Amino acid sequence: MEDIEGHIIDGNSNECLSNLGKLKDTLENTYEMVDRLSNCIDELERKVNEPEQEINNLKDEVNKTKFFSVYRVWI
């Protein structure tokens, strides 16, 4: 930013525009990286939740098995 201010003060509009273009490119790249990071976080959250769901399913199966083993005579 200081370079841009200096070029404005010096009246060097070409250099100022060049630096503004570089700043714009840098900001766009930063936004893209943040977007990709957000997508990675979402995917990681999904992957973290998968084992928890599987554990819950297995607990349900164990409970069903226990139930049927206790009441197998009735069934």
N, C-alpha and C positions, 0 to 999 in steps of 0.2 A: 504494500500500500504506500509506503514511503516513496518508492520509486515512481509510482503513478503521480503522487502529489508533486514530487520534484519535477517531473516532466511537464505537468500542467503549469507550474510556476515558471519554468524555463521557456514555455511556449513550444515545446517539442511534442506536437500532437501525434506524429507518426509513432514515436516510441511509446507514448501514452496509450494509444489504441492497441499497439502490439501487446503491451503489458495487460491491458484490460482483456484482450483475447485469451492470453495465457491464464488469467485469473478465472475467466469464464470456463475454460477447458478444465481447469483444476477443480472448480466447483461441480461441474457436471460429473467428473470422474469420482469425486467424493460422494455425490448423491447415488451414483451407481453402486459404489462399494457398500454404502449404508443399506441400500435396497437388497443387495446380495447377502449381506450380513443378516438382515432381517429374515430373509428366506431360509438361511442356514439355521437360525435360531428356531424358526417355526418347525423345520424338519427335525431338529434335535429334540424339541419338545414332544413331537409325535413319537419319535423313537424311544424316548424315556417313558412315555405312557404305555407303550406296547407291552413291556414286561409286566407292568402293574396290572394291566387288564388280563394278561395270561395267568398271573398269580391268582387273581380273583376267580377266574374260570376254573382253575385247578382246585381252589378251595371249595367252590361249589360242587365239583365232582366228588371230592373227598367227603363232603357232607352228605351227598346223595348215597355214596357207597356205605357210609356209616349208618345212615337211616335204614337202608335196605338190609344191611347185615344184622341190625337189631330186630327188625320186623319181618325178616324173611319167612318166618313160620306163617304169618298171616297172609302173605302174598302168594 
